[in-house]
Amino acid sequence: APNIVASVVIDDGDGSISLGWNAELGVSYRLEQSLDLVNGWTVLESNLTADKSKMIWGLTVDPEVSRAFWRVIKNP
């Protein structure tokens, strides 16, 4: 099972959003997205190395998509 890290999506107030999570310094994470939670997850970034204890990643929202789900996974 993947080591999923607690994360939160933040509305930046200007039409963009960010994903934030508490990270272990120097640890590698991957960012994944699913559009429906049924057809699997797409890897957006496979090797995000934490350089600060709270990581923030800007997300681009596709206006054609009515919803999306993101998760952060700690790499082995």
PDB file of N, CA, C and O in Angstrom, chain B, residues numbered from 101:
ATOM      1  N   ALA B 101       0.849  -1.187   0.000  1.00  0.00           N
ATOM      2  CA  ALA B 101       0.000   0.000   0.000  1.00  0.00           C
ATOM      3  C   ALA B 101       0.891   1.245   0.000  1.00  0.00           C
ATOM      4  O   ALA B 101       1.932   1.268   0.655  1.00  0.00           O
ATOM      5  N   PRO B 102       0.478   2.269  -0.732  1.00  0.00           N
ATOM      6  CA  PRO B 102       1.285   3.493  -0.756  1.00  0.00           C
ATOM      7  C   PRO B 102       1.280   4.202   0.591  1.00  0.00           C
ATOM      8  O   PRO B 102       0.306   4.128   1.340  1.00  0.00           O
ATOM      9  N   ASN B 103       2.357   4.878   0.886  1.00  0.00           N
ATOM     10  CA  ASN B 103       2.496   5.644   2.119  1.00  0.00           C
ATOM     11  C   ASN B 103       1.955   7.054   1.864  1.00  0.00           C
ATOM     12  O   ASN B 103       2.726   7.976   1.598  1.00  0.00           O
ATOM     13  N   ILE B 104       0.640   7.218   1.945  1.00  0.00           N
ATOM     14  CA  ILE B 104      -0.024   8.485   1.636  1.00  0.00           C
ATOM     15  C   ILE B 104       0.184   9.463   2.780  1.00  0.00           C
ATOM     16  O   ILE B 104       0.021   9.113   3.949  1.00  0.00           O
ATOM     17  N   VAL B 105       0.548  10.697   2.433  1.00  0.00           N
ATOM     18  CA  VAL B 105       0.818  11.753   3.395  1.00  0.00           C
ATOM     19  C   VAL B 105      -0.399  12.679   3.465  1.00  0.00           C
ATOM     20  O   VAL B 105      -0.977  13.027   2.435  1.00  0.00           O
ATOM     21  N   ALA B 106      -0.782  13.074   4.670  1.00  0.00           N
ATOM     22  CA  ALA B 106      -1.894  14.016   4.824  1.00  0.00           C
ATOM     23  C   ALA B 106      -1.570  15.313   4.095  1.00  0.00           C
ATOM     24  O   ALA B 106      -0.476  15.861   4.230  1.00  0.00           O
ATOM     25  N   SER B 107      -2.533  15.794   3.325  1.00  0.00           N
ATOM     26  CA  SER B 107      -2.326  17.020   2.554  1.00  0.00           C
ATOM     27  C   SER B 107      -3.627  17.802   2.493  1.00  0.00           C
ATOM     28  O   SER B 107      -4.696  17.287   2.820  1.00  0.00           O
ATOM     29  N   VAL B 108      -3.518  19.055   2.068  1.00  0.00           N
ATOM     30  CA  VAL B 108      -4.684  19.923   1.974  1.00  0.00           C
ATOM     31  C   VAL B 108      -4.563  20.775   0.714  1.00  0.00           C
ATOM     32  O   VAL B 108      -3.478  21.243   0.371  1.00  0.00           O
ATOM     33  N   VAL B 109      -5.689  20.970   0.031  1.00  0.00           N
ATOM     34  CA  VAL B 109      -5.723  21.853  -1.135  1.00  0.00           C
ATOM     35  C   VAL B 109      -6.103  23.240  -0.649  1.00  0.00           C
ATOM     36  O   VAL B 109      -7.054  23.400   0.116  1.00  0.00           O
ATOM     37  N   ILE B 110      -5.353  24.247  -1.097  1.00  0.00           N
ATOM     38  CA  ILE B 110      -5.537  25.624  -0.660  1.00  0.00           C
ATOM     39  C   ILE B 110      -6.006  26.463  -1.839  1.00  0.00           C
ATOM     40  O   ILE B 110      -5.361  26.466  -2.888  1.00  0.00           O
ATOM     41  N   ASP B 111      -7.123  27.175  -1.683  1.00  0.00           N
ATOM     42  CA  ASP B 111      -7.593  28.110  -2.700  1.00  0.00           C
ATOM     43  C   ASP B 111      -6.798  29.399  -2.533  1.00  0.00           C
ATOM     44  O   ASP B 111      -6.922  30.082  -1.516  1.00  0.00           O
ATOM     45  N   ASP B 112      -5.986  29.729  -3.525  1.00  0.00           N
ATOM     46  CA  ASP B 112      -5.120  30.906  -3.429  1.00  0.00           C
ATOM     47  C   ASP B 112      -5.865  32.216  -3.643  1.00  0.00           C
ATOM     48  O   ASP B 112      -5.282  33.290  -3.491  1.00  0.00           O
ATOM     49  N   GLY B 113      -7.167  32.142  -3.999  1.00  0.00           N
ATOM     50  CA  GLY B 113      -7.977  33.338  -4.121  1.00  0.00           C
ATOM     51  C   GLY B 113      -7.844  34.075  -5.440  1.00  0.00           C
ATOM     52  O   GLY B 113      -8.543  35.060  -5.676  1.00  0.00           O
ATOM     53  N   ASP B 114      -6.955  33.607  -6.298  1.00  0.00           N
ATOM     54  CA  ASP B 114      -6.777  34.269  -7.588  1.00  0.00           C
ATOM     55  C   ASP B 114      -7.103  33.331  -8.753  1.00  0.00           C
ATOM     56  O   ASP B 114      -6.657  33.543  -9.880  1.00  0.00           O
ATOM     57  N   GLY B 115      -7.889  32.289  -8.461  1.00  0.00           N
ATOM     58  CA  GLY B 115      -8.243  31.318  -9.486  1.00  0.00           C
ATOM     59  C   GLY B 115      -7.291  30.132  -9.543  1.00  0.00           C
ATOM     60  O   GLY B 115      -7.514  29.196 -10.311  1.00  0.00           O
ATOM     61  N   SER B 116      -6.237  30.163  -8.743  1.00  0.00           N
ATOM     62  CA  SER B 116      -5.308  29.040  -8.707  1.00  0.00           C
ATOM     63  C   SER B 116      -5.404  28.346  -7.354  1.00  0.00           C
ATOM     64  O   SER B 116      -5.945  28.896  -6.394  1.00  0.00           O
ATOM     65  N   ILE B 117      -4.872  27.133  -7.294  1.00  0.00           N
ATOM     66  CA  ILE B 117      -4.875  26.389  -6.038  1.00  0.00           C
ATOM     67  C   ILE B 117      -3.483  25.823  -5.787  1.00  0.00           C
ATOM     68  O   ILE B 117      -2.670  25.698  -6.702  1.00  0.00           O
ATOM     69  N   SER B 118      -3.232  25.489  -4.542  1.00  0.00           N
ATOM     70  CA  SER B 118      -1.966  24.882  -4.142  1.00  0.00           C
ATOM     71  C   SER B 118      -2.266  23.675  -3.273  1.00  0.00           C
ATOM     72  O   SER B 118      -3.305  23.606  -2.616  1.00  0.00           O
ATOM     73  N   LEU B 119      -1.349  22.733  -3.277  1.00  0.00           N
ATOM     74  CA  LEU B 119      -1.442  21.566  -2.423  1.00  0.00           C
ATOM     75  C   LEU B 119      -0.344  21.677  -1.382  1.00  0.00           C
ATOM     76  O   LEU B 119       0.825  21.845  -1.729  1.00  0.00           O
ATOM     77  N   GLY B 120      -0.704  21.585  -0.116  1.00  0.00           N
ATOM     78  CA  GLY B 120       0.281  21.698   0.955  1.00  0.00           C
ATOM     79  C   GLY B 120       0.308  20.443   1.797  1.00  0.00           C
ATOM     80  O   GLY B 120      -0.719  19.794   1.996  1.00  0.00           O
ATOM     81  N   TRP B 121       1.504  20.098   2.299  1.00  0.00           N
ATOM     82  CA  TRP B 121       1.636  18.967   3.203  1.00  0.00           C
ATOM     83  C   TRP B 121       2.860  19.154   4.088  1.00  0.00           C
ATOM     84  O   TRP B 121       3.811  19.842   3.716  1.00  0.00           O
ATOM     85  N   ASN B 122       2.823  18.538   5.257  1.00  0.00           N
ATOM     86  CA  ASN B 122       3.986  18.552   6.147  1.00  0.00           C
ATOM     87  C   ASN B 122       4.942  17.481   5.671  1.00  0.00           C
ATOM     88  O   ASN B 122       4.543  16.341   5.433  1.00  0.00           O
ATOM     89  N   ALA B 123       6.210  17.848   5.530  1.00  0.00           N
ATOM     90  CA  ALA B 123       7.189  16.947   4.932  1.00  0.00           C
ATOM     91  C   ALA B 123       8.348  16.694   5.874  1.00  0.00           C
ATOM     92  O   ALA B 123       8.643  17.492   6.763  1.00  0.00           O
ATOM     93  N   GLU B 124       8.997  15.560   5.655  1.00  0.00           N
ATOM     94  CA  GLU B 124      10.254  15.256   6.330  1.00  0.00           C
ATOM     95  C   GLU B 124      11.367  15.778   5.441  1.00  0.00           C
ATOM     96  O   GLU B 124      11.411  15.462   4.253  1.00  0.00           O
ATOM     97  N   LEU B 125      12.265  16.573   6.002  1.00  0.00           N
ATOM     98  CA  LEU B 125      13.341  17.166   5.218  1.00  0.00           C
ATOM     99  C   LEU B 125      14.195  16.095   4.550  1.00  0.00           C
ATOM    100  O   LEU B 125      14.566  15.100   5.174  1.00  0.00           O
ATOM    101  N   GLY B 126      14.501  16.312   3.277  1.00  0.00           N
ATOM    102  CA  GLY B 126      15.348  15.398   2.525  1.00  0.00           C
ATOM    103  C   GLY B 126      14.652  14.150   2.023  1.00  0.00           C
ATOM    104  O   GLY B 126      15.277  13.324   1.357  1.00  0.00           O
ATOM    105  N   VAL B 127      13.372  13.991   2.328  1.00  0.00           N
ATOM    106  CA  VAL B 127      12.625  12.807   1.905  1.00  0.00           C
ATOM    107  C   VAL B 127      11.981  13.078   0.551  1.00  0.00           C
ATOM    108  O   VAL B 127      11.587  14.207   0.254  1.00  0.00           O
ATOM    109  N   SER B 128      11.878  12.040  -0.263  1.00  0.00           N
ATOM    110  CA  SER B 128      11.318  12.149  -1.605  1.00  0.00           C
ATOM    111  C   SER B 128       9.830  11.793  -1.600  1.00  0.00           C
ATOM    112  O   SER B 128       9.410  10.840  -0.944  1.00  0.00           O
ATOM    113  N   TYR B 129       9.047  12.568  -2.336  1.00  0.00           N
ATOM    114  CA  TYR B 129       7.604  12.361  -2.444  1.00  0.00           C
ATOM    115  C   TYR B 129       7.198  12.347  -3.912  1.00  0.00           C
ATOM    116  O   TYR B 129       7.927  12.836  -4.774  1.00  0.00           O
ATOM    117  N   ARG B 130       6.032  11.784  -4.182  1.00  0.00           N
ATOM    118  CA  ARG B 130       5.464  11.913  -5.524  1.00  0.00           C
ATOM    119  C   ARG B 130       4.051  12.467  -5.403  1.00  0.00           C
ATOM    120  O   ARG B 130       3.349  12.216  -4.424  1.00  0.00           O
ATOM    121  N   LEU B 131       3.654  13.218  -6.410  1.00  0.00           N
ATOM    122  CA  LEU B 131       2.352  13.863  -6.463  1.00  0.00           C
ATOM    123  C   LEU B 131       1.525  13.193  -7.544  1.00  0.00           C
ATOM    124  O   LEU B 131       1.963  13.089  -8.690  1.00  0.00           O
ATOM    125  N   GLU B 132       0.328  12.736  -7.186  1.00  0.00           N
ATOM    126  CA  GLU B 132      -0.538  12.039  -8.132  1.00  0.00           C
ATOM    127  C   GLU B 132      -1.905  12.706  -8.206  1.00  0.00           C
ATOM    128  O   GLU B 132      -2.338  13.378  -7.269  1.00  0.00           O
ATOM    129  N   GLN B 133      -2.580  12.506  -9.344  1.00  0.00           N
ATOM    130  CA  GLN B 133      -3.911  13.082  -9.556  1.00  0.00           C
ATOM    131  C   GLN B 133      -4.847  12.021 -10.129  1.00  0.00           C
ATOM    132  O   GLN B 133      -4.444  11.180 -10.932  1.00  0.00           O
ATOM    133  N   SER B 134      -6.094  12.080  -9.701  1.00  0.00           N
ATOM    134  CA  SER B 134      -7.144  11.239 -10.261  1.00  0.00           C
ATOM    135  C   SER B 134      -8.337  12.137 -10.566  1.00  0.00           C
ATOM    136  O   SER B 134      -8.657  13.045  -9.799  1.00  0.00           O
ATOM    137  N   LEU B 135      -8.982  11.874 -11.681  1.00  0.00           N
ATOM    138  CA  LEU B 135     -10.156  12.679 -12.034  1.00  0.00           C
ATOM    139  C   LEU B 135     -11.449  12.079 -11.511  1.00  0.00           C
ATOM    140  O   LEU B 135     -12.461  12.774 -11.424  1.00  0.00           O
ATOM    141  N   ASP B 136     -11.433  10.775 -11.157  1.00  0.00           N
ATOM    142  CA  ASP B 136     -12.672  10.153 -10.703  1.00  0.00           C
ATOM    143  C   ASP B 136     -12.491   9.091  -9.616  1.00  0.00           C
ATOM    144  O   ASP B 136     -13.471   8.474  -9.197  1.00  0.00           O
ATOM    145  N   LEU B 137     -11.285   8.871  -9.161  1.00  0.00           N
ATOM    146  CA  LEU B 137     -10.948   7.881  -8.126  1.00  0.00           C
ATOM    147  C   LEU B 137     -11.249   6.446  -8.546  1.00  0.00           C
ATOM    148  O   LEU B 137     -11.121   5.530  -7.734  1.00  0.00           O
ATOM    149  N   VAL B 138     -11.645   6.235  -9.797  1.00  0.00           N
ATOM    150  CA  VAL B 138     -11.982   4.899 -10.274  1.00  0.00           C
ATOM    151  C   VAL B 138     -10.929   4.372 -11.239  1.00  0.00           C
ATOM    152  O   VAL B 138     -10.542   3.205 -11.170  1.00  0.00           O
ATOM    153  N   ASN B 139     -10.471   5.229 -12.133  1.00  0.00           N
ATOM    154  CA  ASN B 139      -9.577   4.793 -13.200  1.00  0.00           C
ATOM    155  C   ASN B 139      -8.100   4.952 -12.869  1.00  0.00           C
ATOM    156  O   ASN B 139      -7.272   5.049 -13.774  1.00  0.00           O
ATOM    157  N   GLY B 140      -7.765   4.979 -11.601  1.00  0.00           N
ATOM    158  CA  GLY B 140      -6.369   5.032 -11.201  1.00  0.00           C
ATOM    159  C   GLY B 140      -5.832   6.441 -11.046  1.00  0.00           C
ATOM    160  O   GLY B 140      -6.557   7.428 -11.172  1.00  0.00           O
ATOM    161  N   TRP B 141      -4.544   6.502 -10.770  1.00  0.00           N
ATOM    162  CA  TRP B 141      -3.864   7.746 -10.466  1.00  0.00           C
ATOM    163  C   TRP B 141      -2.802   8.030 -11.513  1.00  0.00           C
ATOM    164  O   TRP B 141      -2.116   7.115 -11.969  1.00  0.00           O
ATOM    165  N   THR B 142      -2.663   9.288 -11.895  1.00  0.00           N
ATOM    166  CA  THR B 142      -1.629   9.742 -12.821  1.00  0.00           C
ATOM    167  C   THR B 142      -0.551  10.447 -12.020  1.00  0.00           C
ATOM    168  O   THR B 142      -0.853  11.314 -11.200  1.00  0.00           O
ATOM    169  N   VAL B 143       0.700  10.084 -12.248  1.00  0.00           N
ATOM    170  CA  VAL B 143       1.811  10.719 -11.549  1.00  0.00           C
ATOM    171  C   VAL B 143       2.103  12.068 -12.206  1.00  0.00           C
ATOM    172  O   VAL B 143       2.414  12.126 -13.395  1.00  0.00           O
ATOM    173  N   LEU B 144       2.002  13.155 -11.428  1.00  0.00           N
ATOM    174  CA  LEU B 144       2.311  14.496 -11.927  1.00  0.00           C
ATOM    175  C   LEU B 144       3.777  14.833 -11.717  1.00  0.00           C
ATOM    176  O   LEU B 144       4.404  15.444 -12.582  1.00  0.00           O
ATOM    177  N   GLU B 145       4.328  14.442 -10.574  1.00  0.00           N
ATOM    178  CA  GLU B 145       5.742  14.619 -10.243  1.00  0.00           C
ATOM    179  C   GLU B 145       6.172  13.377  -9.479  1.00  0.00           C
ATOM    180  O   GLU B 145       5.504  12.969  -8.529  1.00  0.00           O
ATOM    181  N   SER B 146       7.282  12.774  -9.887  1.00  0.00           N
ATOM    182  CA  SER B 146       7.668  11.506  -9.270  1.00  0.00           C
ATOM    183  C   SER B 146       8.743  11.634  -8.198  1.00  0.00           C
ATOM    184  O   SER B 146       8.956  10.696  -7.429  1.00  0.00           O
ATOM    185  N   ASN B 147       9.426  12.782  -8.131  1.00  0.00           N
ATOM    186  CA  ASN B 147      10.516  12.891  -7.171  1.00  0.00           C
ATOM    187  C   ASN B 147      10.627  14.316  -6.644  1.00  0.00           C
ATOM    188  O   ASN B 147      11.498  15.081  -7.059  1.00  0.00           O
ATOM    189  N   LEU B 148       9.729  14.660  -5.720  1.00  0.00           N
ATOM    190  CA  LEU B 148       9.784  15.958  -5.049  1.00  0.00           C
ATOM    191  C   LEU B 148      10.564  15.772  -3.756  1.00  0.00           C
ATOM    192  O   LEU B 148      10.096  15.076  -2.855  1.00  0.00           O
ATOM    193  N   THR B 149      11.724  16.367  -3.646  1.00  0.00           N
ATOM    194  CA  THR B 149      12.525  16.229  -2.429  1.00  0.00           C
ATOM    195  C   THR B 149      12.236  17.405  -1.505  1.00  0.00           C
ATOM    196  O   THR B 149      12.373  18.566  -1.889  1.00  0.00           O
ATOM    197  N   ALA B 150      11.840  17.082  -0.297  1.00  0.00           N
ATOM    198  CA  ALA B 150      11.456  18.109   0.672  1.00  0.00           C
ATOM    199  C   ALA B 150      12.666  18.927   1.096  1.00  0.00           C
ATOM    200  O   ALA B 150      13.640  18.388   1.620  1.00  0.00           O
ATOM    201  N   ASP B 151      12.595  20.241   0.864  1.00  0.00           N
ATOM    202  CA  ASP B 151      13.662  21.135   1.304  1.00  0.00           C
ATOM    203  C   ASP B 151      13.192  22.074   2.404  1.00  0.00           C
ATOM    204  O   ASP B 151      13.952  22.923   2.871  1.00  0.00           O
ATOM    205  N   LYS B 152      11.948  21.921   2.814  1.00  0.00           N
ATOM    206  CA  LYS B 152      11.401  22.666   3.951  1.00  0.00           C
ATOM    207  C   LYS B 152      10.329  21.807   4.598  1.00  0.00           C
ATOM    208  O   LYS B 152       9.801  20.888   3.972  1.00  0.00           O
ATOM    209  N   SER B 153      10.010  22.098   5.833  1.00  0.00           N
ATOM    210  CA  SER B 153       9.105  21.222   6.568  1.00  0.00           C
ATOM    211  C   SER B 153       7.665  21.306   6.081  1.00  0.00           C
ATOM    212  O   SER B 153       6.912  20.346   6.241  1.00  0.00           O
ATOM    213  N   LYS B 154       7.265  22.421   5.496  1.00  0.00           N
ATOM    214  CA  LYS B 154       5.924  22.509   4.924  1.00  0.00           C
ATOM    215  C   LYS B 154       6.086  22.731   3.430  1.00  0.00           C
ATOM    216  O   LYS B 154       6.576  23.777   3.005  1.00  0.00           O
ATOM    217  N   MET B 155       5.681  21.763   2.642  1.00  0.00           N
ATOM    218  CA  MET B 155       5.821  21.855   1.189  1.00  0.00           C
ATOM    219  C   MET B 155       4.527  22.403   0.586  1.00  0.00           C
ATOM    220  O   MET B 155       3.429  22.025   0.995  1.00  0.00           O
ATOM    221  N   ILE B 156       4.674  23.296  -0.389  1.00  0.00           N
ATOM    222  CA  ILE B 156       3.544  23.859  -1.117  1.00  0.00           C
ATOM    223  C   ILE B 156       3.809  23.642  -2.606  1.00  0.00           C
ATOM    224  O   ILE B 156       4.880  23.991  -3.103  1.00  0.00           O
ATOM    225  N   TRP B 157       2.847  23.073  -3.312  1.00  0.00           N
ATOM    226  CA  TRP B 157       2.992  22.807  -4.734  1.00  0.00           C
ATOM    227  C   TRP B 157       1.821  23.457  -5.470  1.00  0.00           C
ATOM    228  O   TRP B 157       0.664  23.139  -5.194  1.00  0.00           O
ATOM    229  N   GLY B 158       2.110  24.355  -6.394  1.00  0.00           N
ATOM    230  CA  GLY B 158       1.071  25.005  -7.183  1.00  0.00           C
ATOM    231  C   GLY B 158       0.464  24.030  -8.177  1.00  0.00           C
ATOM    232  O   GLY B 158       1.183  23.267  -8.822  1.00  0.00           O
ATOM    233  N   LEU B 159      -0.862  24.053  -8.303  1.00  0.00           N
ATOM    234  CA  LEU B 159      -1.565  23.160  -9.223  1.00  0.00           C
ATOM    235  C   LEU B 159      -2.284  23.971 -10.289  1.00  0.00           C
ATOM    236  O   LEU B 159      -2.834  25.036 -10.008  1.00  0.00           O
ATOM    237  N   THR B 160      -2.276  23.466 -11.495  1.00  0.00           N
ATOM    238  CA  THR B 160      -3.025  24.083 -12.579  1.00  0.00           C
ATOM    239  C   THR B 160      -4.344  23.341 -12.716  1.00  0.00           C
ATOM    240  O   THR B 160      -4.368  22.118 -12.855  1.00  0.00           O
ATOM    241  N   VAL B 161      -5.422  24.074 -12.675  1.00  0.00           N
ATOM    242  CA  VAL B 161      -6.743  23.471 -12.780  1.00  0.00           C
ATOM    243  C   VAL B 161      -7.218  23.585 -14.224  1.00  0.00           C
ATOM    244  O   VAL B 161      -7.236  24.673 -14.800  1.00  0.00           O
ATOM    245  N   ASP B 162      -7.600  22.458 -14.796  1.00  0.00           N
ATOM    246  CA  ASP B 162      -8.126  22.416 -16.156  1.00  0.00           C
ATOM    247  C   ASP B 162      -9.591  22.851 -16.111  1.00  0.00           C
ATOM    248  O   ASP B 162     -10.395  22.203 -15.440  1.00  0.00           O
ATOM    249  N   PRO B 163      -9.961  23.933 -16.807  1.00  0.00           N
ATOM    250  CA  PRO B 163     -11.351  24.400 -16.753  1.00  0.00           C
ATOM    251  C   PRO B 163     -12.349  23.412 -17.349  1.00  0.00           C
ATOM    252  O   PRO B 163     -13.550  23.533 -17.105  1.00  0.00           O
ATOM    253  N   GLU B 164     -11.879  22.442 -18.121  1.00  0.00           N
ATOM    254  CA  GLU B 164     -12.748  21.424 -18.703  1.00  0.00           C
ATOM    255  C   GLU B 164     -13.090  20.309 -17.713  1.00  0.00           C
ATOM    256  O   GLU B 164     -13.990  19.505 -17.958  1.00  0.00           O
ATOM    257  N   VAL B 165     -12.366  20.269 -16.596  1.00  0.00           N
ATOM    258  CA  VAL B 165     -12.559  19.216 -15.604  1.00  0.00           C
ATOM    259  C   VAL B 165     -13.383  19.765 -14.451  1.00  0.00           C
ATOM    260  O   VAL B 165     -13.056  20.809 -13.886  1.00  0.00           O
ATOM    261  N   SER B 166     -14.458  19.057 -14.102  1.00  0.00           N
ATOM    262  CA  SER B 166     -15.332  19.554 -13.042  1.00  0.00           C
ATOM    263  C   SER B 166     -14.780  19.271 -11.647  1.00  0.00           C
ATOM    264  O   SER B 166     -15.155  19.944 -10.686  1.00  0.00           O
ATOM    265  N   ARG B 167     -13.890  18.276 -11.526  1.00  0.00           N
ATOM    266  CA  ARG B 167     -13.293  17.981 -10.222  1.00  0.00           C
ATOM    267  C   ARG B 167     -12.017  17.175 -10.440  1.00  0.00           C
ATOM    268  O   ARG B 167     -11.809  16.573 -11.493  1.00  0.00           O
ATOM    269  N   ALA B 168     -11.186  17.182  -9.429  1.00  0.00           N
ATOM    270  CA  ALA B 168      -9.953  16.399  -9.451  1.00  0.00           C
ATOM    271  C   ALA B 168      -9.561  16.093  -8.013  1.00  0.00           C
ATOM    272  O   ALA B 168      -9.948  16.799  -7.081  1.00  0.00           O
ATOM    273  N   PHE B 169      -8.797  15.044  -7.856  1.00  0.00           N
ATOM    274  CA  PHE B 169      -8.311  14.616  -6.555  1.00  0.00           C
ATOM    275  C   PHE B 169      -6.798  14.490  -6.644  1.00  0.00           C
ATOM    276  O   PHE B 169      -6.264  14.040  -7.657  1.00  0.00           O
ATOM    277  N   TRP B 170      -6.113  14.887  -5.584  1.00  0.00           N
ATOM    278  CA  TRP B 170      -4.657  14.801  -5.535  1.00  0.00           C
ATOM    279  C   TRP B 170      -4.242  14.069  -4.283  1.00  0.00           C
ATOM    280  O   TRP B 170      -4.938  14.092  -3.268  1.00  0.00           O
ATOM    281  N   ARG B 171      -3.083  13.411  -4.369  1.00  0.00           N
ATOM    282  CA  ARG B 171      -2.508  12.801  -3.184  1.00  0.00           C
ATOM    283  C   ARG B 171      -0.993  12.888  -3.249  1.00  0.00           C
ATOM    284  O   ARG B 171      -0.400  12.918  -4.328  1.00  0.00           O
ATOM    285  N   VAL B 172      -0.384  12.927  -2.078  1.00  0.00           N
ATOM    286  CA  VAL B 172       1.066  12.959  -1.935  1.00  0.00           C
ATOM    287  C   VAL B 172       1.475  11.647  -1.304  1.00  0.00           C
ATOM    288  O   VAL B 172       0.913  11.226  -0.293  1.00  0.00           O
ATOM    289  N   ILE B 173       2.471  10.997  -1.917  1.00  0.00           N
ATOM    290  CA  ILE B 173       2.936   9.707  -1.437  1.00  0.00           C
ATOM    291  C   ILE B 173       4.426   9.783  -1.146  1.00  0.00           C
ATOM    292  O   ILE B 173       5.208  10.277  -1.959  1.00  0.00           O
ATOM    293  N   LYS B 174       4.804   9.287   0.022  1.00  0.00           N
ATOM    294  CA  LYS B 174       6.221   9.225   0.392  1.00  0.00           C
ATOM    295  C   LYS B 174       6.873   8.085  -0.389  1.00  0.00           C
ATOM    296  O   LYS B 174       6.426   6.941  -0.315  1.00  0.00           O
ATOM    297  N   ASN B 175       7.934   8.402  -1.139  1.00  0.00           N
ATOM    298  CA  ASN B 175       8.641   7.371  -1.903  1.00  0.00           C
ATOM    299  C   ASN B 175       9.406   6.463  -0.965  1.00  0.00           C
ATOM    300  O   ASN B 175       9.866   6.900   0.090  1.00  0.00           O
ATOM    301  N   PRO B 176       9.548   5.182  -1.348  1.00  0.00           N
ATOM    302  CA  PRO B 176      10.293   4.243  -0.486  1.00  0.00           C
ATOM    303  C   PRO B 176      11.771   4.587  -0.423  1.00  0.00           C
ATOM    304  O   PRO B 176      12.536   3.900   0.255  1.00  0.00           O
TER     305      PRO B 176
END
